[in-house]
Amino acid sequence: MTHDRKASLLSAALTAAERGWPVFPLRPGDKRPAGHPERTCPGTGRCADGHRTPEQRATLDSASIRACWESASYNVGIATGPANLVVVDLDIPKDSADTAPSEWAGMADGLDVFAALCERAGERMPTETYTVRTRRGGQHLYFTAPEGKTLRSTGGSLGWKVDTRAWGGYVVAAGSAVGGASYEIIYDAPPAPLPAWLGDLLTTRPAPAPMPISELSARMRNATAYSTTALRGELEKVLSARQGGRNRSVYFAAYALARLIRTDDLTEATVTSELMSAGQSTGLSASECRTAIRSGLVRGGAQKASAA
């Protein structure tokens, strides 16, 4: 059985590479990359010149792929950026408590939200493309990346349960299995070009220039120079946060500013308003910002956990 599993995963890795999609090993039975993370990188061997990320290690070389997948039953990761892919990840709720936020009320899962996005854009659902069913029953829609644009992976910026994987991300390839459940091809066709309207939605807007202290002060009544500077500093952290860390940056900003709300140096309304604007300008949804801000304020003692 182990030999058969190795052979199956090797075949999945080679098949992906034959499509022109660089692959790298994931832990057996898992969707996390094999090997060490950057925080524990020894700086030796393949990382002698600096830590090599899974995206950098991904390869199309069949000899390297055979050597790797013949050694263990690794799942298969596809580095979407180097593969010139944008994969739309339509997820499903984790449990009965995982329900759609107010702006997506009535939606059951990522597929519903994506259908609504298509309808708003006046476009048909782009389903005639290479599609994989994920181990939990979601879907990965594969598209070729548009020329002239470098798209990054996103997490929820399009809508509830709709993520994308491009540069800086990866997907688990068909043929892999996690928790005993397989990733399976449900529509086998060449990836279609990413629809232009979808590419426009995913194009990162440049963050606005930091607000001058004088302007920020003018918008805040009774704010001290210290509290104004503190707020400005936290806003700059949010605006400069990298993809994947933006939600956390809003949370930590709210947590840090909670103490100034407790001492009446800042108002909760001011902090919430400024962090909402900063968070949304980086691509986070309104609901993501509200949740992160409230969690940060509660943890920082500026709100009660039962507050609305």
Secondary structure, DSSP 8 states (H G I E B T S, - for coil): -HHHHHHHHHHHHHHHHHTT--EEEE-TTSSSBSS--GGG--S-GGGTTS---HHHH-B--HHHHHHHHTTS--EEEEETTTTTEEEEEE---SSTT----GGGTT--SHHHHHHHHHHHHT-----SS-EEE-TTS-EEEEEE--TT---B-EEEEEETTEEEE-BT-EEE-TT-EETTEE-EEEE-S--EE--HHHHHHHS---------HHHHHHTSTT--HHHHHHHHHHHHHHHH--TTSHHHHHHHHHHHHHHHHHTTSS-HHHHHHHHHHHHHHTT--HHHHHHHHHHHHHHTTSS-TT--
